[in-house]
Amino acid sequence: QVQLVESGGGLVQAGGSLRLSCAASENIFNFNTMGWYRQVPGKQRELVARINVGGVTNYADSAKGRFAISRDGGLNTVYLQMNGLKSEAPAVYYCHAHLLSRIYWGQGPQVTVSS
């Protein structure tokens, strides 16, 4: 069973930065894609950023220019560097991994940005 363990969430002031980490229980290059989604209570989970096995990345429009997804194969970890965070409703950020027809989710650290 694939496990994704996230860390790095918390409280930050508007304009600040956070880095989220997602450590996978197996080689991250086994996955077709890995990425980060966010969910605000009462709303649908939405894509923030993802990276495929070839290293191609894509971002939500709201994340472009401020967030960066990266990975470390030696640590089997994917990161989301978030800069210029905006004051908005607290959101849970979920690590996501796609392997063939299966999808895996992490537990989701909460990120709260205060004004």
C-alpha positions as CSV (number, residue, x, y, z in Angstrom):
1,Q,0.0,0.0,0.0
2,V,1.4,3.3,-1.0
3,Q,1.7,5.9,1.7
4,L,2.2,9.6,1.3
5,V,3.2,11.5,4.4
6,E,3.0,15.3,4.3
7,S,4.6,17.9,6.5
8,G,5.1,21.6,6.5
9,G,1.7,23.1,6.9
10,G,0.8,25.7,9.5
11,L,0.1,29.4,10.0
12,V,1.8,32.1,8.0
13,Q,1.2,35.8,7.5
14,A,0.0,37.1,4.1
15,G,3.0,37.5,1.8
16,G,5.0,34.8,3.6
17,S,6.2,31.5,2.5
18,L,5.8,27.8,3.3
19,R,7.2,24.7,2.0
20,L,5.2,21.5,2.0
21,S,6.8,18.1,1.7
22,C,5.4,14.8,0.7
23,A,7.4,11.7,1.4
24,A,6.3,8.6,-0.5
25,S,6.8,5.0,0.7
26,E,8.2,4.0,-2.7
27,N,10.2,5.4,-5.6
28,I,8.5,8.5,-6.8
29,F,9.5,7.8,-10.3
30,N,7.1,4.8,-10.3
31,F,4.2,7.3,-10.3
32,N,2.8,8.7,-13.5
33,T,2.3,12.0,-11.7
34,M,2.5,13.5,-8.3
35,G,1.1,16.8,-7.2
36,W,-0.7,18.9,-4.7
37,Y,-4.3,19.8,-4.4
38,R,-6.0,22.1,-2.0
39,Q,-9.5,22.1,-0.5
40,V,-11.4,24.7,1.4
41,P,-14.3,23.5,3.5
42,G,-17.4,23.2,1.5
43,K,-15.7,23.4,-1.8
44,Q,-14.2,20.9,-4.2
45,R,-10.6,19.8,-4.1
46,E,-8.7,21.7,-6.8
47,L,-5.3,21.2,-8.4
48,V,-2.5,23.4,-7.3
49,A,0.5,21.9,-9.1
50,R,1.7,18.6,-10.4
51,I,4.8,17.0,-11.9
52,N,4.9,14.0,-14.2
53,V,7.5,11.3,-14.3
54,G,9.3,13.2,-17.1
55,G,9.6,16.3,-15.0
56,V,6.9,18.3,-16.8
57,T,5.0,20.6,-14.4
58,N,1.8,22.4,-14.6
59,Y,0.1,24.8,-12.2
60,A,-3.2,26.3,-11.5
61,D,-3.5,29.9,-12.7
62,S,-3.6,31.1,-9.1
63,A,-0.3,29.4,-8.4
64,K,1.7,30.4,-11.4
65,G,4.6,32.7,-10.6
66,R,4.3,32.1,-6.8
67,F,4.4,28.4,-6.2
68,A,7.0,25.8,-7.4
69,I,6.8,22.0,-7.3
70,S,9.9,20.0,-7.2
71,R,11.1,16.6,-6.2
72,D,14.1,14.7,-4.7
73,G,14.3,11.2,-6.0
74,G,16.9,10.2,-3.4
75,L,14.4,11.1,-0.6
76,N,11.3,10.0,-2.6
77,T,9.9,13.4,-1.7
78,V,7.9,16.0,-3.6
79,Y,7.8,19.6,-2.4
80,L,5.6,22.5,-2.9
81,Q,7.3,25.9,-2.3
82,M,4.6,28.5,-1.8
83,N,5.6,32.2,-1.8
84,G,3.5,35.3,-1.7
85,L,0.7,33.5,0.2
86,K,-2.6,35.4,0.1
87,S,-5.0,35.8,3.0
88,E,-7.9,33.5,2.4
89,A,-9.9,30.8,4.0
90,P,-7.8,28.0,5.6
91,A,-7.2,25.2,3.2
92,V,-6.0,21.6,3.4
93,Y,-3.3,20.7,1.0
94,Y,-3.3,17.1,-0.1
95,C,-0.4,15.3,-1.7
96,H,-1.5,13.2,-4.7
97,A,0.1,10.4,-6.6
98,H,-1.2,8.7,-9.7
99,L,0.0,5.2,-10.6
100,L,-1.7,3.6,-13.6
101,S,-5.3,3.4,-12.6
102,R,-4.8,4.1,-8.9
103,I,-4.8,7.4,-7.0
104,Y,-3.3,7.9,-3.6
105,W,-3.7,10.8,-1.2
106,G,-1.9,12.0,1.8
107,Q,-3.5,13.1,5.0
108,G,-3.5,16.8,4.2
109,P,-1.8,19.4,6.3
110,Q,-3.7,22.6,6.8
111,V,-2.4,25.9,5.7
112,T,-3.8,29.1,7.2
113,V,-2.8,32.5,5.9
114,S,-3.5,35.4,8.2
115,S,-4.0,39.0,7.1
